[in-house]
Amino acid sequence: MAAALHAPVLGRQRDRRALLGSLIPDSVTGLDFALTALFTVLALDALRDLRGDLPTPALALLSAVAARLLFPGQLLLAAFALFTAGLLACHFTSGRRPSRA
């Protein structure tokens, strides 16, 4: 019953995302390369910023595996929630002060 109540809302959200994606003209070339380069640079920056913490990709993998075992019907939501909780736990237990620019 809950899925029936959420179906119209999810359908509208999907329509909005499709509408935004349709605003990108077909003549745009190199978008796939640009997105790949963006995420590569972000990943390299995250790797350079390691300071003895649990690496973020390892935390993401552990979150996904735990969500798969504990909540197989809600894998994506559970994995994101566990990952967010893990990141917050790492942040608050690190004891580091934020650097001032």
Backbone atoms as SQL, in Angstrom:
CREATE TABLE atoms (id INTEGER PRIMARY KEY, chain TEXT, resi INTEGER, resn TEXT, atom TEXT, x REAL, y REAL, z REAL);
INSERT INTO atoms VALUES
  (1, 'A', 1, 'MET', 'N', 0.811, -1.185, 0.000),
  (2, 'A', 1, 'MET', 'CA', 0.000, 0.000, 0.000),
  (3, 'A', 1, 'MET', 'C', 0.866, 1.265, 0.000),
  (4, 'A', 2, 'ALA', 'N', 1.976, 1.229, 0.740),
  (5, 'A', 2, 'ALA', 'CA', 2.854, 2.397, 0.789),
  (6, 'A', 2, 'ALA', 'C', 3.420, 2.713, -0.586),
  (7, 'A', 3, 'ALA', 'N', 3.755, 1.667, -1.347),
  (8, 'A', 3, 'ALA', 'CA', 4.289, 1.895, -2.689),
  (9, 'A', 3, 'ALA', 'C', 3.251, 2.561, -3.578),
  (10, 'A', 4, 'ALA', 'N', 1.983, 2.202, -3.400),
  (11, 'A', 4, 'ALA', 'CA', 0.927, 2.825, -4.208),
  (12, 'A', 4, 'ALA', 'C', 0.777, 4.302, -3.866),
  (13, 'A', 5, 'LEU', 'N', 0.984, 4.657, -2.606),
  (14, 'A', 5, 'LEU', 'CA', 0.880, 6.061, -2.207),
  (15, 'A', 5, 'LEU', 'C', 2.027, 6.894, -2.740),
  (16, 'A', 6, 'HIS', 'N', 3.215, 6.295, -2.869),
  (17, 'A', 6, 'HIS', 'CA', 4.400, 7.037, -3.316),
  (18, 'A', 6, 'HIS', 'C', 4.569, 7.031, -4.825),
  (19, 'A', 7, 'ALA', 'N', 3.881, 6.176, -5.529),
  (20, 'A', 7, 'ALA', 'CA', 4.066, 6.054, -6.975),
  (21, 'A', 7, 'ALA', 'C', 3.815, 7.355, -7.722),
  (22, 'A', 8, 'PRO', 'N', 2.726, 8.104, -7.442),
  (23, 'A', 8, 'PRO', 'CA', 2.528, 9.360, -8.187),
  (24, 'A', 8, 'PRO', 'C', 3.625, 10.383, -7.931),
  (25, 'A', 9, 'VAL', 'N', 4.135, 10.451, -6.702),
  (26, 'A', 9, 'VAL', 'CA', 5.195, 11.406, -6.377),
  (27, 'A', 9, 'VAL', 'C', 6.478, 11.035, -7.106),
  (28, 'A', 10, 'LEU', 'N', 6.832, 9.741, -7.075),
  (29, 'A', 10, 'LEU', 'CA', 8.052, 9.303, -7.750),
  (30, 'A', 10, 'LEU', 'C', 7.947, 9.520, -9.249),
  (31, 'A', 11, 'GLY', 'N', 6.762, 9.331, -9.814),
  (32, 'A', 11, 'GLY', 'CA', 6.572, 9.548, -11.240),
  (33, 'A', 11, 'GLY', 'C', 6.805, 10.990, -11.631),
  (34, 'A', 12, 'ARG', 'N', 6.323, 11.926, -10.805),
  (35, 'A', 12, 'ARG', 'CA', 6.536, 13.349, -11.102),
  (36, 'A', 12, 'ARG', 'C', 8.009, 13.720, -10.996),
  (37, 'A', 13, 'GLN', 'N', 8.714, 13.167, -9.996),
  (38, 'A', 13, 'GLN', 'CA', 10.139, 13.463, -9.856),
  (39, 'A', 13, 'GLN', 'C', 10.905, 12.940, -11.054),
  (40, 'A', 14, 'ARG', 'N', 10.552, 11.750, -11.513),
  (41, 'A', 14, 'ARG', 'CA', 11.223, 11.164, -12.666),
  (42, 'A', 14, 'ARG', 'C', 10.974, 12.018, -13.899),
  (43, 'A', 15, 'ASP', 'N', 9.743, 12.545, -14.033),
  (44, 'A', 15, 'ASP', 'CA', 9.423, 13.391, -15.178),
  (45, 'A', 15, 'ASP', 'C', 10.240, 14.673, -15.161),
  (46, 'A', 16, 'ARG', 'N', 10.444, 15.268, -13.971),
  (47, 'A', 16, 'ARG', 'CA', 11.246, 16.491, -13.873),
  (48, 'A', 16, 'ARG', 'C', 12.692, 16.225, -14.271),
  (49, 'A', 17, 'ARG', 'N', 13.243, 15.103, -13.807),
  (50, 'A', 17, 'ARG', 'CA', 14.633, 14.785, -14.168),
  (51, 'A', 17, 'ARG', 'C', 14.745, 14.556, -15.663),
  (52, 'A', 18, 'ALA', 'N', 13.770, 13.889, -16.243),
  (53, 'A', 18, 'ALA', 'CA', 13.797, 13.661, -17.684),
  (54, 'A', 18, 'ALA', 'C', 13.698, 14.985, -18.432),
  (55, 'A', 19, 'LEU', 'N', 12.905, 15.898, -17.907),
  (56, 'A', 19, 'LEU', 'CA', 12.772, 17.208, -18.535),
  (57, 'A', 19, 'LEU', 'C', 14.093, 17.962, -18.492),
  (58, 'A', 20, 'LEU', 'N', 14.780, 17.924, -17.349),
  (59, 'A', 20, 'LEU', 'CA', 16.071, 18.604, -17.253),
  (60, 'A', 20, 'LEU', 'C', 17.091, 17.993, -18.195),
  (61, 'A', 21, 'GLY', 'N', 17.091, 16.677, -18.302),
  (62, 'A', 21, 'GLY', 'CA', 18.017, 16.024, -19.221),
  (63, 'A', 21, 'GLY', 'C', 17.718, 16.347, -20.670),
  (64, 'A', 22, 'SER', 'N', 16.458, 16.584, -20.977),
  (65, 'A', 22, 'SER', 'CA', 16.102, 16.901, -22.361),
  (66, 'A', 22, 'SER', 'C', 16.520, 18.316, -22.750),
  (67, 'A', 23, 'LEU', 'N', 16.866, 19.149, -21.777),
  (68, 'A', 23, 'LEU', 'CA', 17.314, 20.508, -22.080),
  (69, 'A', 23, 'LEU', 'C', 18.725, 20.537, -22.664),
  (70, 'A', 24, 'ILE', 'N', 19.489, 19.461, -22.476),
  (71, 'A', 24, 'ILE', 'CA', 20.839, 19.399, -23.042),
  (72, 'A', 24, 'ILE', 'C', 20.704, 19.070, -24.526),
  (73, 'A', 25, 'PRO', 'N', 21.189, 19.939, -25.383),
  (74, 'A', 25, 'PRO', 'CA', 21.028, 19.689, -26.824),
  (75, 'A', 25, 'PRO', 'C', 21.850, 18.492, -27.288),
  (76, 'A', 26, 'ASP', 'N', 21.372, 17.867, -28.365),
  (77, 'A', 26, 'ASP', 'CA', 22.074, 16.709, -28.925),
  (78, 'A', 26, 'ASP', 'C', 23.422, 17.082, -29.512),
  (79, 'A', 27, 'SER', 'N', 23.609, 18.344, -29.846),
  (80, 'A', 27, 'SER', 'CA', 24.860, 18.765, -30.466),
  (81, 'A', 27, 'SER', 'C', 26.015, 18.883, -29.469),
  (82, 'A', 28, 'VAL', 'N', 25.745, 18.721, -28.178),
  (83, 'A', 28, 'VAL', 'CA', 26.808, 18.789, -27.177),
  (84, 'A', 28, 'VAL', 'C', 27.671, 17.545, -27.318),
  (85, 'A', 29, 'THR', 'N', 28.936, 17.757, -27.616),
  (86, 'A', 29, 'THR', 'CA', 29.857, 16.627, -27.748),
  (87, 'A', 29, 'THR', 'C', 30.881, 16.693, -26.627),
  (88, 'A', 30, 'GLY', 'N', 31.319, 15.547, -26.187),
  (89, 'A', 30, 'GLY', 'CA', 32.342, 15.490, -25.160),
  (90, 'A', 30, 'GLY', 'C', 31.809, 15.525, -23.744),
  (91, 'A', 31, 'LEU', 'N', 30.494, 15.489, -23.568),
  (92, 'A', 31, 'LEU', 'CA', 29.936, 15.524, -22.229),
  (93, 'A', 31, 'LEU', 'C', 30.323, 14.270, -21.450),
  (94, 'A', 32, 'ASP', 'N', 30.349, 13.122, -22.118),
  (95, 'A', 32, 'ASP', 'CA', 30.745, 11.890, -21.430),
  (96, 'A', 32, 'ASP', 'C', 32.191, 11.974, -20.950),
  (97, 'A', 33, 'PHE', 'N', 33.074, 12.557, -21.767),
  (98, 'A', 33, 'PHE', 'CA', 34.464, 12.728, -21.354),
  (99, 'A', 33, 'PHE', 'C', 34.574, 13.706, -20.188),
  (100, 'A', 34, 'ALA', 'N', 33.822, 14.796, -20.257),
  (101, 'A', 34, 'ALA', 'CA', 33.889, 15.811, -19.204),
  (102, 'A', 34, 'ALA', 'C', 33.427, 15.244, -17.864),
  (103, 'A', 35, 'LEU', 'N', 32.361, 14.476, -17.866),
  (104, 'A', 35, 'LEU', 'CA', 31.880, 13.884, -16.617),
  (105, 'A', 35, 'LEU', 'C', 32.863, 12.859, -16.073),
  (106, 'A', 36, 'THR', 'N', 33.443, 12.047, -16.959),
  (107, 'A', 36, 'THR', 'CA', 34.443, 11.083, -16.519),
  (108, 'A', 36, 'THR', 'C', 35.655, 11.799, -15.929),
  (109, 'A', 37, 'ALA', 'N', 36.102, 12.866, -16.579),
  (110, 'A', 37, 'ALA', 'CA', 37.240, 13.630, -16.075),
  (111, 'A', 37, 'ALA', 'C', 36.918, 14.276, -14.739),
  (112, 'A', 38, 'LEU', 'N', 35.706, 14.788, -14.595),
  (113, 'A', 38, 'LEU', 'CA', 35.301, 15.403, -13.341),
  (114, 'A', 38, 'LEU', 'C', 35.387, 14.411, -12.189),
  (115, 'A', 39, 'PHE', 'N', 34.813, 13.231, -12.363),
  (116, 'A', 39, 'PHE', 'CA', 34.822, 12.256, -11.281),
  (117, 'A', 39, 'PHE', 'C', 36.213, 11.672, -11.042),
  (118, 'A', 40, 'THR', 'N', 37.044, 11.615, -12.073),
  (119, 'A', 40, 'THR', 'CA', 38.425, 11.174, -11.885),
  (120, 'A', 40, 'THR', 'C', 39.194, 12.174, -11.030),
  (121, 'A', 41, 'VAL', 'N', 39.031, 13.452, -11.318),
  (122, 'A', 41, 'VAL', 'CA', 39.717, 14.485, -10.539),
  (123, 'A', 41, 'VAL', 'C', 39.217, 14.485, -9.100),
  (124, 'A', 42, 'LEU', 'N', 37.918, 14.339, -8.901),
  (125, 'A', 42, 'LEU', 'CA', 37.383, 14.282, -7.545),
  (126, 'A', 42, 'LEU', 'C', 37.928, 13.079, -6.778),
  (127, 'A', 43, 'ALA', 'N', 38.033, 11.939, -7.444),
  (128, 'A', 43, 'ALA', 'CA', 38.567, 10.740, -6.789),
  (129, 'A', 43, 'ALA', 'C', 40.045, 10.918, -6.446),
  (130, 'A', 44, 'LEU', 'N', 40.828, 11.494, -7.349),
  (131, 'A', 44, 'LEU', 'CA', 42.245, 11.725, -7.074),
  (132, 'A', 44, 'LEU', 'C', 42.437, 12.719, -5.942),
  (133, 'A', 45, 'ASP', 'N', 41.605, 13.742, -5.902),
  (134, 'A', 45, 'ASP', 'CA', 41.676, 14.710, -4.821),
  (135, 'A', 45, 'ASP', 'C', 41.346, 14.051, -3.481),
  (136, 'A', 46, 'ALA', 'N', 40.362, 13.173, -3.470),
  (137, 'A', 46, 'ALA', 'CA', 40.013, 12.462, -2.241),
  (138, 'A', 46, 'ALA', 'C', 41.144, 11.538, -1.800),
  (139, 'A', 47, 'LEU', 'N', 41.826, 10.913, -2.743),
  (140, 'A', 47, 'LEU', 'CA', 42.944, 10.032, -2.400),
  (141, 'A', 47, 'LEU', 'C', 44.127, 10.818, -1.844),
  (142, 'A', 48, 'ARG', 'N', 44.357, 12.019, -2.374),
  (143, 'A', 48, 'ARG', 'CA', 45.453, 12.840, -1.875),
  (144, 'A', 48, 'ARG', 'C', 45.199, 13.359, -0.469),
  (145, 'A', 49, 'ASP', 'N', 43.930, 13.449, -0.102),
  (146, 'A', 49, 'ASP', 'CA', 43.555, 14.025, 1.180),
  (147, 'A', 49, 'ASP', 'C', 43.504, 12.983, 2.299),
  (148, 'A', 50, 'LEU', 'N', 43.956, 11.777, 2.040),
  (149, 'A', 50, 'LEU', 'CA', 43.939, 10.736, 3.077),
  (150, 'A', 50, 'LEU', 'C', 44.922, 11.096, 4.181),
  (151, 'A', 51, 'ARG', 'N', 44.470, 11.009, 5.409),
  (152, 'A', 51, 'ARG', 'CA', 45.345, 11.314, 6.544),
  (153, 'A', 51, 'ARG', 'C', 45.264, 10.201, 7.569),
  (154, 'A', 52, 'GLY', 'N', 45.308, 8.973, 7.130),
  (155, 'A', 52, 'GLY', 'CA', 45.218, 7.860, 8.061),
  (156, 'A', 52, 'GLY', 'C', 43.798, 7.466, 8.395),
  (157, 'A', 53, 'ASP', 'N', 42.815, 8.142, 7.792),
  (158, 'A', 53, 'ASP', 'CA', 41.418, 7.805, 8.025),
  (159, 'A', 53, 'ASP', 'C', 41.049, 6.559, 7.220),
  (160, 'A', 54, 'LEU', 'N', 39.870, 6.048, 7.534),
  (161, 'A', 54, 'LEU', 'CA', 39.314, 4.981, 6.716),
  (162, 'A', 54, 'LEU', 'C', 39.018, 5.576, 5.349),
  (163, 'A', 55, 'PRO', 'N', 39.587, 5.020, 4.287),
  (164, 'A', 55, 'PRO', 'CA', 39.354, 5.597, 2.959),
  (165, 'A', 55, 'PRO', 'C', 37.866, 5.594, 2.603),
  (166, 'A', 56, 'THR', 'N', 37.444, 6.646, 1.971),
  (167, 'A', 56, 'THR', 'CA', 36.051, 6.800, 1.610),
  (168, 'A', 56, 'THR', 'C', 35.547, 5.673, 0.722),
  (169, 'A', 57, 'PRO', 'N', 36.303, 5.206, -0.288),
  (170, 'A', 57, 'PRO', 'CA', 35.795, 4.080, -1.081),
  (171, 'A', 57, 'PRO', 'C', 35.599, 2.812, -0.244),
  (172, 'A', 58, 'ALA', 'N', 36.473, 2.578, 0.731),
  (173, 'A', 58, 'ALA', 'CA', 36.302, 1.409, 1.596),
  (174, 'A', 58, 'ALA', 'C', 35.048, 1.558, 2.452),
  (175, 'A', 59, 'LEU', 'N', 34.795, 2.762, 2.934),
  (176, 'A', 59, 'LEU', 'CA', 33.585, 3.007, 3.715),
  (177, 'A', 59, 'LEU', 'C', 32.341, 2.820, 2.852),
  (178, 'A', 60, 'ALA', 'N', 32.402, 3.253, 1.612),
  (179, 'A', 60, 'ALA', 'CA', 31.267, 3.078, 0.698),
  (180, 'A', 60, 'ALA', 'C', 31.021, 1.595, 0.425),
  (181, 'A', 61, 'LEU', 'N', 32.090, 0.847, 0.222),
  (182, 'A', 61, 'LEU', 'CA', 31.948, -0.590, -0.024),
  (183, 'A', 61, 'LEU', 'C', 31.378, -1.305, 1.197),
  (184, 'A', 62, 'LEU', 'N', 31.886, -0.975, 2.368),
  (185, 'A', 62, 'LEU', 'CA', 31.361, -1.582, 3.595),
  (186, 'A', 62, 'LEU', 'C', 29.886, -1.227, 3.800),
  (187, 'A', 63, 'SER', 'N', 29.516, -0.012, 3.491),
  (188, 'A', 63, 'SER', 'CA', 28.113, 0.404, 3.618),
  (189, 'A', 63, 'SER', 'C', 27.229, -0.382, 2.663),
  (190, 'A', 64, 'ALA', 'N', 27.694, -0.569, 1.436),
  (191, 'A', 64, 'ALA', 'CA', 26.906, -1.311, 0.452),
  (192, 'A', 64, 'ALA', 'C', 26.749, -2.775, 0.850),
  (193, 'A', 65, 'VAL', 'N', 27.830, -3.381, 1.332),
  (194, 'A', 65, 'VAL', 'CA', 27.764, -4.791, 1.742),
  (195, 'A', 65, 'VAL', 'C', 26.846, -4.950, 2.956),
  (196, 'A', 66, 'ALA', 'N', 26.974, -4.057, 3.925),
  (197, 'A', 66, 'ALA', 'CA', 26.111, -4.125, 5.110),
  (198, 'A', 66, 'ALA', 'C', 24.646, -3.922, 4.734),
  (199, 'A', 67, 'ALA', 'N', 24.379, -2.992, 3.835),
  (200, 'A', 67, 'ALA', 'CA', 23.002, -2.756, 3.400),
  (201, 'A', 67, 'ALA', 'C', 22.458, -3.967, 2.660),
  (202, 'A', 68, 'ARG', 'N', 23.290, -4.611, 1.868),
  (203, 'A', 68, 'ARG', 'CA', 22.855, -5.808, 1.125),
  (204, 'A', 68, 'ARG', 'C', 22.490, -6.934, 2.074),
  (205, 'A', 69, 'LEU', 'N', 23.266, -7.078, 3.147),
  (206, 'A', 69, 'LEU', 'CA', 23.007, -8.151, 4.099),
  (207, 'A', 69, 'LEU', 'C', 21.855, -7.831, 5.043),
  (208, 'A', 70, 'LEU', 'N', 21.762, -6.583, 5.489),
  (209, 'A', 70, 'LEU', 'CA', 20.767, -6.220, 6.494),
  (210, 'A', 70, 'LEU', 'C', 19.425, -5.772, 5.912),
  (211, 'A', 71, 'PHE', 'N', 19.455, -5.084, 4.781),
  (212, 'A', 71, 'PHE', 'CA', 18.234, -4.525, 4.182),
  (213, 'A', 71, 'PHE', 'C', 18.190, -4.824, 2.686),
  (214, 'A', 72, 'PRO', 'N', 18.026, -6.079, 2.282),
  (215, 'A', 72, 'PRO', 'CA', 18.085, -6.400, 0.851),
  (216, 'A', 72, 'PRO', 'C', 16.985, -5.735, 0.019),
  (217, 'A', 73, 'GLY', 'N', 15.843, -5.414, 0.630),
  (218, 'A', 73, 'GLY', 'CA', 14.763, -4.793, -0.120),
  (219, 'A', 73, 'GLY', 'C', 14.940, -3.301, -0.310),
  (220, 'A', 74, 'GLN', 'N', 15.775, -2.665, 0.494),
  (221, 'A', 74, 'GLN', 'CA', 15.998, -1.224, 0.441),
  (222, 'A', 74, 'GLN', 'C', 17.491, -0.932, 0.339),
  (223, 'A', 75, 'LEU', 'N', 18.146, -1.571, -0.575),
  (224, 'A', 75, 'LEU', 'CA', 19.609, -1.505, -0.668),
  (225, 'A', 75, 'LEU', 'C', 20.126, -0.078, -0.836),
  (226, 'A', 76, 'LEU', 'N', 19.594, 0.664, -1.775),
  (227, 'A', 76, 'LEU', 'CA', 20.137, 1.992, -2.068),
  (228, 'A', 76, 'LEU', 'C', 19.946, 2.955, -0.902),
  (229, 'A', 77, 'LEU', 'N', 18.745, 3.019, -0.376),
  (230, 'A', 77, 'LEU', 'CA', 18.474, 3.918, 0.738),
  (231, 'A', 77, 'LEU', 'C', 19.307, 3.548, 1.962),
  (232, 'A', 78, 'ALA', 'N', 19.379, 2.263, 2.273),
  (233, 'A', 78, 'ALA', 'CA', 20.144, 1.816, 3.437),
  (234, 'A', 78, 'ALA', 'C', 21.638, 2.077, 3.243),
  (235, 'A', 79, 'ALA', 'N', 22.155, 1.840, 2.044),
  (236, 'A', 79, 'ALA', 'CA', 23.580, 2.070, 1.793),
  (237, 'A', 79, 'ALA', 'C', 23.925, 3.545, 1.935),
  (238, 'A', 80, 'PHE', 'N', 23.075, 4.425, 1.392),
  (239, 'A', 80, 'PHE', 'CA', 23.327, 5.865, 1.534),
  (240, 'A', 80, 'PHE', 'C', 23.259, 6.301, 2.991),
  (241, 'A', 81, 'ALA', 'N', 22.290, 5.766, 3.724),
  (242, 'A', 81, 'ALA', 'CA', 22.162, 6.138, 5.135),
  (243, 'A', 81, 'ALA', 'C', 23.370, 5.655, 5.934),
  (244, 'A', 82, 'LEU', 'N', 23.800, 4.417, 5.704),
  (245, 'A', 82, 'LEU', 'CA', 24.976, 3.897, 6.404),
  (246, 'A', 82, 'LEU', 'C', 26.242, 4.663, 6.024),
  (247, 'A', 83, 'PHE', 'N', 26.372, 4.999, 4.751),
  (248, 'A', 83, 'PHE', 'CA', 27.542, 5.741, 4.282),
  (249, 'A', 83, 'PHE', 'C', 27.586, 7.131, 4.914),
  (250, 'A', 84, 'THR', 'N', 26.431, 7.799, 4.956),
  (251, 'A', 84, 'THR', 'CA', 26.369, 9.119, 5.580),
  (252, 'A', 84, 'THR', 'C', 26.701, 9.043, 7.067),
  (253, 'A', 85, 'ALA', 'N', 26.135, 8.036, 7.737),
  (254, 'A', 85, 'ALA', 'CA', 26.437, 7.862, 9.160),
  (255, 'A', 85, 'ALA', 'C', 27.923, 7.579, 9.374),
  (256, 'A', 86, 'GLY', 'N', 28.520, 6.789, 8.506),
  (257, 'A', 86, 'GLY', 'CA', 29.948, 6.496, 8.608),
  (258, 'A', 86, 'GLY', 'C', 30.808, 7.731, 8.395),
  (259, 'A', 87, 'LEU', 'N', 30.442, 8.540, 7.404),
  (260, 'A', 87, 'LEU', 'CA', 31.196, 9.775, 7.166),
  (261, 'A', 87, 'LEU', 'C', 31.085, 10.732, 8.343),
  (262, 'A', 88, 'LEU', 'N', 29.882, 10.843, 8.890),
  (263, 'A', 88, 'LEU', 'CA', 29.711, 11.713, 10.054),
  (264, 'A', 88, 'LEU', 'C', 30.495, 11.191, 11.255),
  (265, 'A', 89, 'ALA', 'N', 30.496, 9.882, 11.455),
  (266, 'A', 89, 'ALA', 'CA', 31.257, 9.295, 12.562),
  (267, 'A', 89, 'ALA', 'C', 32.751, 9.556, 12.381),
  (268, 'A', 90, 'CYS', 'N', 33.255, 9.399, 11.167),
  (269, 'A', 90, 'CYS', 'CA', 34.674, 9.684, 10.909),
  (270, 'A', 90, 'CYS', 'C', 34.991, 11.150, 11.161),
  (271, 'A', 91, 'HIS', 'N', 34.089, 12.017, 10.761),
  (272, 'A', 91, 'HIS', 'CA', 34.319, 13.455, 10.931),
  (273, 'A', 91, 'HIS', 'C', 34.380, 13.833, 12.413),
  (274, 'A', 92, 'PHE', 'N', 33.419, 13.330, 13.184),
  (275, 'A', 92, 'PHE', 'CA', 33.341, 13.730, 14.590),
  (276, 'A', 92, 'PHE', 'C', 34.374, 13.035, 15.469),
  (277, 'A', 93, 'THR', 'N', 34.883, 11.885, 15.062),
  (278, 'A', 93, 'THR', 'CA', 35.886, 11.178, 15.863),
  (279, 'A', 93, 'THR', 'C', 37.313, 11.509, 15.462),
  (280, 'A', 94, 'SER', 'N', 37.496, 12.237, 14.372),
  (281, 'A', 94, 'SER', 'CA', 38.848, 12.519, 13.917),
  (282, 'A', 94, 'SER', 'C', 39.550, 13.523, 14.842),
  (283, 'A', 95, 'GLY', 'N', 38.809, 14.420, 15.439),
  (284, 'A', 95, 'GLY', 'CA', 39.407, 15.383, 16.361),
  (285, 'A', 95, 'GLY', 'C', 40.193, 16.481, 15.679),
  (286, 'A', 96, 'ARG', 'N', 40.114, 16.562, 14.377),
  (287, 'A', 96, 'ARG', 'CA', 40.832, 17.616, 13.652),
  (288, 'A', 96, 'ARG', 'C', 39.991, 18.873, 13.582),
  (289, 'A', 97, 'ARG', 'N', 40.673, 19.967, 13.573),
  (290, 'A', 97, 'ARG', 'CA', 39.983, 21.237, 13.384),
  (291, 'A', 97, 'ARG', 'C', 39.997, 21.559, 11.894),
  (292, 'A', 98, 'PRO', 'N', 38.942, 22.199, 11.410),
  (293, 'A', 98, 'PRO', 'CA', 38.929, 22.565, 10.001),
  (294, 'A', 98, 'PRO', 'C', 40.003, 23.605, 9.703),
  (295, 'A', 99, 'SER', 'N', 40.631, 23.469, 8.573),
  (296, 'A', 99, 'SER', 'CA', 41.676, 24.435, 8.193),
  (297, 'A', 99, 'SER', 'C', 41.016, 25.706, 7.686),
  (298, 'A', 100, 'ARG', 'N', 41.618, 26.813, 7.981),
  (299, 'A', 100, 'ARG', 'CA', 41.122, 28.110, 7.529),
  (300, 'A', 100, 'ARG', 'C', 41.858, 28.490, 6.254),
  (301, 'A', 101, 'ALA', 'N', 41.131, 28.938, 5.292),
  (302, 'A', 101, 'ALA', 'CA', 41.745, 29.317, 4.014),
  (303, 'A', 101, 'ALA', 'C', 42.239, 30.741, 4.066);
